[in-house]
Amino acid sequence: MEAQSRLAQEIPDEVVLKTAVWGTPENCIQQLEGFIKSGLRHPILFFVPTPSDSVENMIQLFGSKVVRYFKSK
């Protein structure tokens, strides 16, 4: 995890903003739909905790909102 975190710091912000999915569940759904329309088939998920939230809570929210949305389609 430390190595991944160090490497992530080297990626320019503009690249991250164009390729990462982030924000509210609704933002994530919108971003993923755009990637899917562009050909995405196998996303790799990596959750980065914030000072106010844990990875466990982020995964639970993602599953209950974002995954549920795509399962219903």
C-alpha positions in Angstrom: 0.0 0.0 0.0 2.8 2.4 0.8 4.4 1.8 -2.6 1.1 2.4 -4.4 0.6 5.6 -2.4 4.0 6.9 -3.3 3.5 6.1 -7.0 0.1 7.7 -7.0 1.6 11.0 -5.8 3.7 11.1 -9.0 0.7 11.0 -11.3 -0.3 14.6 -12.5 -3.6 15.8 -11.2 -5.0 16.3 -14.8 -4.4 12.7 -15.6 -6.0 11.5 -12.4 -9.1 13.7 -13.0 -9.5 12.2 -16.5 -9.1 8.6 -15.4 -10.2 8.2 -11.8 -13.7 7.8 -10.5 -14.4 10.0 -7.5 -17.0 12.0 -5.7 -20.6 11.2 -4.7 -22.2 8.0 -5.7 -24.1 9.9 -8.4 -20.7 11.4 -9.7 -19.2 7.9 -9.8 -22.2 6.5 -11.7 -21.9 9.3 -14.3 -18.2 8.9 -14.7 -18.4 5.1 -15.0 -21.1 5.4 -17.6 -18.8 7.6 -19.7 -16.0 5.1 -19.3 -18.3 2.3 -20.3 -19.4 4.1 -23.4 -15.7 4.5 -24.3 -15.2 0.8 -23.9 -14.4 0.1 -20.3 -15.2 -3.5 -19.4 -13.1 -4.4 -16.3 -12.6 -1.5 -13.9 -10.0 -1.8 -11.1 -11.3 -0.4 -7.8 -9.0 1.3 -5.3 -10.5 3.2 -2.5 -8.5 6.0 -0.8 -9.7 6.8 2.6 -10.2 10.4 3.7 -9.6 11.9 7.1 -13.4 11.9 7.6 -14.2 8.4 6.2 -12.9 4.9 6.2 -12.3 2.5 3.4 -14.9 0.2 4.8 -17.6 2.9 4.7 -16.5 3.9 1.2 -16.8 0.3 -0.1 -20.2 -0.1 1.6 -21.5 3.2 0.0 -20.1 2.3 -3.4 -21.7 -1.2 -3.2 -25.1 0.0 -2.0 -25.4 2.9 -4.5 -23.1 2.5 -7.5 -22.9 -1.3 -7.8 -26.7 -1.6 -7.2 -27.3 1.0 -10.0 -25.3 -1.0 -12.5 -26.8 -4.4 -11.4 -30.3 -3.0 -12.0 -29.5 -2.1 -15.7 
